[in-house]
Amino acid sequence: MQTVEETPQPIQAEVKGHIPEWINGSLLRNGPGKFEFGEDKYNHWFDGMALMHQFRVAEGSVTYRSKFLQSDSYRVNSQHNRIVVSEFGTLAMPDPCKSIFGRFMARFELPESTDNCSVNYVMYKGDYYVSTETNFMHRVDPETLETKEKVDWSRFVAVNGATAHPHYEPDGTTYNMGNSYGQHGSKYNIIRVPAQRLACGDTLQGAEVLCSIAPAERRKPSYYHSFGMSENYVIFIEQPLKMDLWHIITAKLRRKPISEGLRWEPHCNTRFHVVNKHTGQVYNAVPKAFPRRFVLPLTVSSDTPVGQNLSPLSYTSASTVKEADGKVWCTHEDLHPEGLEEAGGLEFPHINYAQCNGRKYRFFYGCGFRHLVGASLIKIDTETKEMKVWQEEGFYPSEPVFVPVPGATAEDSGVILSVVLSPLQNQSNFLLVLDAETFSELGRAEVPVPMSYGFHGIFVPR
C-alpha cells in the first residue's frame, strides 16, 4: 500500500532480450496507486485511488505511461485533502467543518457508491471502460488514458452494481451480472448488452436483464467476483461468502466500513445456477455441491476380475480396483500437477480467450501466490497435468495476459505479457514477455519508475 506518482507522458523502456515485432498494441492495467489524502490513510488495499497503466508495444520497442483516473472520488478527496468518499475497507469521517449536530446526523445518511474504478478494463460496444463493482464505470481513451464520461448502470437496467469481469461473444455482445436490492430482499441478475450502437455516444443503451435469480437468503446474498459462460449457458456459483445487508446498511451508523458486512458461512452449501443465455431460462435441477463426493460408472459382481482398473473413463487417472476379498478400492485423480502446492494458491487465471472462451481449452495461465501478491507465473496443461513456472527471487509478476500470434491456430501459439515489480531500489520494474508455448523468457522492457501492484488488465491491439 505505497503511493506512487503518475507518469502522464510516455517514457521509453530499455528492452533486454527480444520482443517479437508482430506484437502491436497496448497492455492496459488497472489498480490502486494512491493510499492517502492529507493525514487520512486508507485501511485496505482495495481502497486506493485507481491508477491506469499503459505499456505501448510496437516494432520491438516499448513505452510506458500512467495516469490517475479522474473520478469524482479522486477529485473531491484531492480538493478537500482528506478522504471524503468511503471505500470498501475505509469509512470516511464527517466533514470537520460541520456542526456537532451535522456530524451526528451524517451518520444516518446512506453512503454514496464510490466511482473509484480500480479493478479492471472492460469493453462495451467497442469502447473501453475502467470498472469496479459498484454501479459506476468510466469510459477512457486507451491511447491517451484520458478519463471520459462516468456511466451509471442503474440508468439503463435495474441493478445496483455489476462485476468488473464481463464475458464477450465474438460479435461483441456482452454478458455481465449485478445485484439489485428492494423491500423484499436481493436478486442476482444476468445482464446482456448488445454490440450495436443505436446512436453516436451510446454507452449501455439497449442493456437488458436476461433473468433474475433469488438468493438462498434474500437478505444475505452471496458475494461473487465473476461468473462462467459457455456457448449456450451462463454458469453462476452461489458460494458461502455472504453479504449481510443489514450490517452493510447500518455500517456507517456503527462507524464501520462496508467490508464488515462480509461473512464466511461454511455451513451454507454452494449452489450452481445454469441459465440459457439465449432465452433466459434458469435450470433449477442442478444439485447443490457437497465436498468429497464422487461417482464412478461401475458394475461389480462376483465375476469381476481382481486387480484390474474397472473404470471405463479414458480421460482420468482416477481408478478403481477389486481386491481379493471382494472390496473395491478407489484412488482419486489429482486435478492439479505435482508441485503446485509449492507455488501457493493460484490466482489471476487467463486463457487464450479469443479462441477458447465458452469452449473447451487445454492450457491456462496464472500467478502463484506464496505472498499477498504473485510470486511466480504458471502455465498448466489440463490434459497432461504438466506445469511450467517462471519466477525470479525478489520479483513479483502481475496477472498474465495471453496475446496470440496473428493467424495462429495452435492454442498456445503466442506470448504472455506480465508486469513484474521489485521492491528493491536498485531494480527496475519491467514488462515481461514469455513464449506461451515453452514458457521461456523472450525479453523484458525495463522502466525506471516506481509502480504499484495492480489487479487486472487487457491487451488492446492496433
C-alpha positions in Angstrom: 0.0 0.0 0.0 2.6 2.5 -1.1 1.5 5.6 -3.1 3.3 6.2 -6.4 3.3 9.2 -8.7 1.7 9.1 -12.1 3.8 9.2 -15.3 1.5 11.1 -17.7 4.0 11.4 -20.6 5.3 8.3 -22.3 8.8 7.3 -21.4 11.0 4.8 -23.4 11.6 1.5 -21.8 15.0 -0.3 -22.1 14.5 -3.6 -23.9 16.7 -6.6 -22.9 16.4 -9.7 -25.0 14.0 -9.8 -27.9 10.4 -8.6 -28.1 8.6 -10.0 -31.2 7.9 -7.3 -33.8 4.5 -8.8 -34.5 3.2 -7.5 -31.1 1.5 -4.3 -31.9 -0.8 -2.7 -29.3 -1.1 -1.7 -25.6 -1.2 -3.7 -22.4 -3.6 -1.7 -20.2 -3.6 -2.4 -16.5 -5.6 -1.0 -13.6 -5.2 -1.0 -9.8 -4.8 1.2 -6.7 -2.0 3.8 -6.7 -2.7 6.4 -4.1 -3.4 5.4 -0.5 -3.7 8.7 1.4 -5.0 12.2 1.2 -3.5 14.7 3.7 -3.4 12.9 7.1 -6.1 10.4 6.1 -4.9 6.9 5.0 -6.8 4.0 3.5 -7.2 0.8 5.5 -7.4 -1.7 2.7 -5.5 -2.4 -0.5 -8.8 -2.3 -2.5 -9.4 1.3 -1.4 -6.5 3.1 -3.2 -7.3 5.5 -6.0 -7.3 4.0 -9.5 -4.0 4.3 -11.4 -4.2 3.4 -15.1 -1.1 1.9 -16.7 -0.2 1.6 -20.4 2.6 -0.4 -22.0 2.7 0.5 -25.7 4.4 -2.2 -27.8 5.4 -1.6 -31.4 8.2 -3.0 -33.6 10.0 -4.5 -30.7 10.1 -1.3 -28.6 8.0 -0.3 -25.5 6.9 2.9 -23.9 5.2 3.4 -20.6 2.8 5.9 -19.1 0.3 6.1 -16.2 -2.5 8.4 -15.2 -4.8 8.6 -12.2 -8.4 8.1 -13.1 -10.1 11.5 -12.7 -13.1 10.1 -10.8 -15.4 12.1 -8.7 -14.0 10.3 -5.6 -10.4 11.3 -6.6 -11.3 14.9 -7.3 -13.3 15.6 -4.2 -10.7 13.8 -2.0 -8.0 16.0 -3.6 -10.0 19.2 -3.3 -10.5 18.7 0.5 -7.1 17.0 1.1 -8.8 14.2 3.1 -10.8 11.1 2.5 -14.3 12.3 1.7 -15.7 9.2 -0.1 -15.9 5.9 1.8 -14.4 2.8 0.1 -14.6 -0.9 0.7 -12.4 -1.0 3.9 -12.3 2.7 4.8 -15.1 4.8 6.3 -14.9 8.5 5.5 -15.2 10.7 8.6 -17.8 13.5 8.6 -16.7 16.9 7.5 -14.9 18.5 10.5 -16.3 21.9 9.4 -19.8 20.8 10.2 -21.5 21.4 13.5 -21.7 18.7 16.1 -25.3 18.1 15.2 -24.4 18.0 11.5 -21.7 15.4 12.0 -24.1 13.3 14.2 -26.8 13.4 11.5 -24.3 12.5 8.8 -24.0 9.1 10.4 -27.6 8.3 9.4 -27.1 9.1 5.7 -26.5 6.1 3.4 -23.0 6.3 2.0 -22.8 7.1 -1.7 -21.3 4.4 -4.0 -17.7 5.2 -5.0 -16.8 5.7 -8.6 -13.1 4.8 -7.9 -13.0 2.2 -10.7 -9.7 0.5 -9.9 -10.4 -3.2 -10.7 -10.3 -3.8 -14.5 -10.7 -2.6 -18.1 -13.9 -3.8 -19.8 -15.4 -3.3 -23.2 -19.0 -2.3 -24.3 -19.9 -1.6 -27.9 -16.3 -1.2 -28.8 -15.5 1.4 -26.1 -13.1 0.9 -23.2 -14.1 1.5 -19.6 -12.5 1.1 -16.2 -14.7 -0.7 -13.8 -15.1 -1.7 -10.2 -18.1 -3.5 -8.6 -20.4 -0.5 -7.9 -22.9 0.9 -10.4 -20.3 3.3 -11.9 -17.8 2.9 -14.7 -15.7 5.5 -16.5 -15.1 5.5 -20.3 -11.4 6.1 -21.0 -9.3 6.7 -24.1 -7.0 3.6 -24.5 -4.4 5.7 -26.4 -4.1 8.6 -24.0 -5.6 7.2 -20.8 -7.8 10.3 -20.7 -10.8 10.0 -18.4 -14.1 10.5 -20.3 -17.7 10.4 -19.0 -19.0 8.5 -16.0 -21.6 5.9 -16.8 -24.2 4.7 -14.2 -25.6 1.1 -14.7 -28.8 2.0 -12.8 -29.8 4.4 -15.6 -30.1 1.5 -18.0 -31.1 -1.6 -16.0 -32.4 -2.1 -12.5 -29.2 -3.1 -10.8 -27.2 -1.6 -8.0 -23.8 -2.6 -9.4 -22.1 -5.0 -11.8 -18.9 -7.1 -11.9 -15.7 -6.0 -13.4 -15.4 -9.3 -15.3 -18.0 -9.5 -18.1 -17.9 -12.1 -20.9 -17.9 -11.3 -24.6 -19.4 -13.0 -27.6 -17.5 -12.9 -30.9 -20.0 -10.4 -32.3 -19.4 -8.0 -29.4 -22.5 -8.9 -27.3 -21.5 -8.6 -23.7 -22.9 -10.5 -20.6 -22.4 -9.4 -17.0 -24.0 -9.9 -13.6 -25.2 -7.5 -11.0 -27.3 -7.4 -7.9 -30.5 -5.5 -7.2 -31.9 -4.7 -3.8 -35.5 -3.9 -2.8 -38.0 -4.2 0.0 -38.3 -7.9 -0.5 -34.5 -8.5 -0.4 -32.0 -9.0 -3.2 -31.7 -10.7 -6.6 -28.9 -11.8 -8.8 -29.3 -10.5 -12.4 -27.9 -11.7 -15.6 -27.3 -8.7 -17.9 -27.0 -8.6 -21.7 -25.6 -5.6 -23.5 -25.9 -5.5 -27.3 -23.0 -5.0 -29.6 -24.7 -2.4 -31.8 -24.7 1.3 -31.3 -28.1 3.0 -31.7 -26.6 6.4 -31.9 -23.3 8.3 -31.6 -22.2 8.5 -27.9 -24.1 5.3 -26.9 -22.9 3.7 -23.7 -25.1 1.0 -22.3 -28.3 1.8 -24.3 -30.2 -1.4 -25.0 -28.9 -3.3 -22.0 -31.4 -5.7 -20.5 -31.8 -8.0 -17.6 -32.0 -11.5 -19.1 -33.2 -13.2 -15.9 -33.2 -12.8 -12.1 -32.3 -15.4 -9.6 -33.4 -15.4 -6.0 -30.6 -15.9 -3.4 -30.8 -18.8 -0.9 -31.2 -16.0 1.7 -32.6 -12.8 0.3 -31.1 -10.6 3.0 -27.7 -12.3 2.8 -26.8 -12.7 -0.9 -23.5 -14.3 -1.8 -20.6 -12.2 -2.8 -19.2 -13.0 -6.3 -16.4 -11.5 -8.4 -17.1 -13.2 -11.7 -19.1 -16.0 -13.4 -18.7 -18.6 -16.1 -20.0 -18.8 -19.7 -20.2 -21.5 -22.4 -21.5 -21.2 -25.9 -25.1 -21.5 -24.7 -25.2 -21.0 -20.9 -24.2 -18.7 -18.1 -23.0 -20.5 -15.0 -23.2 -18.7 -11.7 -21.8 -20.2 -8.5 -23.5 -19.0 -5.3 -20.9 -19.6 -2.6 -21.0 -19.3 1.2 -19.3 -15.9 1.3 -22.3 -13.8 2.3 -23.1 -10.1 2.2 -25.1 -9.3 5.3 -27.3 -6.5 4.0 -28.3 -5.3 7.5 -24.7 -4.9 8.6 -23.8 -3.1 5.3 -26.8 -0.7 5.6 -26.0 0.1 9.2 -22.2 0.2 8.8 -22.0 4.0 8.7 -24.2 4.3 11.7 -21.9 1.9 13.6 -18.8 3.7 12.2 -17.7 0.6 10.3 -16.7 0.1 6.6 -18.8 -2.0 4.4 -16.2 -4.7 4.4 -17.5 -5.5 7.9 -20.7 -6.9 6.3 -19.0 -9.8 4.6 -19.4 -13.1 6.4 -18.0 -16.6 5.6 -20.7 -19.1 6.5 -19.3 -22.6 5.8 -22.5 -24.3 7.0 -24.2 -23.0 3.8 -24.0 -25.1 0.7 -22.6 -24.0 -2.7 -25.3 -23.8 -5.4 -24.7 -23.9 -9.1 -27.2 -21.9 -11.3 -27.3 -22.6 -15.0 -29.0 -20.0 -17.3 -29.8 -20.4 -21.0 -28.2 -17.2 -22.3 -30.5 -17.1 -25.4 -33.8 -17.5 -23.6 -33.1 -16.5 -20.0 -34.4 -19.9 -18.7 -33.0 -20.9 -15.3 -32.3 -24.6 -14.8 -33.1 -25.3 -11.2 -32.3 -29.0 -11.5 -28.6 -28.5 -10.9 -27.9 -30.1 -7.5 -26.1 -28.5 -4.6 -22.4 -29.3 -4.4 -21.1 -31.3 -1.4 -17.4 -31.7 -1.0 -15.5 -35.0 -1.4 -18.3 -36.8 -3.2 -17.7 -38.7 -6.5 -19.4 -41.3 -8.6 -17.7 -43.8 -10.9 -19.8 -45.8 -13.5 -19.1 -49.3 -12.3 -20.7 -52.7 -12.4 -19.1 -55.0 -9.9 -20.1 -58.6 -9.4 -18.6 -61.9 -8.3 -17.3 -62.4 -11.9 -15.5 -59.0 -11.9 -11.7 -59.7 -12.3 -9.5 -58.9 -9.4 -6.6 -56.5 -9.6 -7.7 -54.6 -12.8 -8.7 -51.0 -13.2 -12.5 -51.2 -13.6 -13.1 -47.5 -14.5 -14.1 -47.1 -18.2 -13.2 -43.4 -18.2 -10.3 -42.8 -20.6 -9.8 -39.1 -19.7 -8.9 -39.5 -16.0 -6.3 -41.2 -13.9 -8.8 -42.0 -11.1 -9.0 -45.8 -10.8 -11.0 -48.5 -9.0 -9.7 -52.0 -8.4 -11.5 -55.0 -6.9 -9.5 -56.7 -4.2 -9.3 -60.4 -3.5 -11.6 -60.0 -0.5 -14.3 -58.5 -2.8 -13.8 -54.9 -1.6 -13.4 -52.2 -4.2 -10.5 -49.8 -3.7 -10.8 -46.3 -5.3 -8.0 -43.9 -5.9 -8.5 -40.3 -6.7 -7.1 -38.1 -9.5 -5.1 -35.1 -8.6 -6.7 -32.3 -10.6 -3.5 -30.2 -10.1 0.0 -31.1 -11.2 2.7 -32.1 -8.8 4.5 -29.2 -7.3 1.6 -26.7 -7.5 1.3 -26.6 -3.7 4.8 -25.1 -3.6 3.6 -22.3 -5.7 1.0 -21.4 -3.2 -2.5 -20.5 -4.3 -3.2 -19.8 -8.0 -4.9 -16.5 -8.9 -5.5 -14.3 -11.9 -6.2 -17.2 -14.3 -6.1 -16.5 -18.1 -6.7 -18.5 -21.3 -6.5 -17.9 -25.0 -9.8 -16.0 -24.7 -10.3 -15.2 -28.3 -10.0 -18.8 -29.3 -11.4 -20.7 -26.3 -13.9 -18.5 -24.5 -17.1 -20.6 -24.0 -15.3 -23.7 -25.4 -13.0 -26.4 -24.2 -9.5 -25.2 -23.5 -6.3 -27.1 -22.8 -4.0 -24.5 -21.3 -4.4 -21.9 -18.7 -2.0 -19.4 -17.1 -2.0 -17.8 -13.7 0.0 -16.3 -10.8 1.4 -18.5 -8.0 0.6 -16.7 -4.7 3.1 -17.5 -1.9 2.6 -14.0 -0.6 0.0 -11.3 -0.6 0.9 -10.7 -4.3 2.0 -13.0 -7.1 5.5 -14.6 -6.8 5.5 -16.7 -10.0 3.9 -17.2 -13.3 2.4 -20.7 -14.1 1.3 -22.5 -17.2 -0.8 -25.6 -16.7 -1.7 -28.3 -19.3 -5.1 -29.6 -18.2 -4.6 -32.8 -20.2 -1.1 -33.9 -19.2 -1.1 -32.1 -15.8 2.3 -30.7 -16.8 3.2 -27.4 -15.1 5.7 -24.8 -16.3 6.9 -22.0 -14.0 8.6 -18.6 -14.4 10.0 -17.0 -11.3 12.9 -14.8 -10.1 13.8 -14.2 -6.5 12.7 -10.8 -5.3 10.4 -10.1 -8.3 6.6 -10.1 -8.2 4.7 -10.7 -11.5 1.2 -9.5 -12.2 -1.7 -11.2 -14.0 -0.5 -13.0 -17.2 -2.2 -11.8 -20.3 -2.2 -14.0 -23.4 -1.6 -12.4 -26.8 -2.0 -14.7 -29.8 0.3 -14.8 -32.8 -1.8 -13.3 -35.7 -3.4 -16.1 -37.8 -2.1 -18.9 -35.4 -4.3 -21.9 -34.9 -2.4 -23.6 -32.0 -4.0 -22.8 -28.7 -0.7 -21.7 -27.0 0.9 -20.0 -30.0 1.5 -16.5 -28.7 3.1 -14.7 -25.8 2.4 -14.0 -22.2 2.7 -10.4 -21.0 3.1 -9.6 -17.3 4.2 -6.5 -15.4 6.9 -7.5 -12.9 7.7 -5.4 -9.9 10.5 -5.3 -7.4 10.6 -3.5 -4.0 14.3 -3.1 -4.3 15.5 0.4 -5.1 18.3 -0.8 -7.4 16.0 -2.9 -9.5 13.8 -1.7 -12.4 10.2 -2.8 -12.8 9.6 -4.3 -16.2 7.2 -5.7 -18.8 8.0 -9.4 -19.2 7.4 -11.3 -22.5 7.3 -15.1 -22.3 6.8 -17.6 -25.2 3.4 -19.0 -24.3 4.3 -22.5 -25.6 7.7 -23.0 -24.0 7.2 -20.5 -21.1 10.7 -19.3 -21.6 11.6 -15.6 -21.5 11.9 -13.8 -24.8 12.6 -10.3 -23.5 11.8 -7.6 -20.9 11.3 -3.9 -21.1 12.6 -2.1 -18.0 11.0 1.1 -16.8 12.9 3.1 -14.1 9.8 4.5 -12.3 8.0 3.1 -9.2 4.8 1.3 -9.9 2.0 -0.1 -7.7 0.9 -3.7 -7.8 -2.4 -3.7 -9.7 -5.3 -6.1 -10.3 -6.4 -6.7 -13.9 -5.9 -5.6 -17.4 -6.3 -6.3 -21.2 -4.3 -6.1 -24.4 -5.6 -3.7 -27.0 -4.3 -4.5 -30.5 -3.7 -1.8 -33.0 
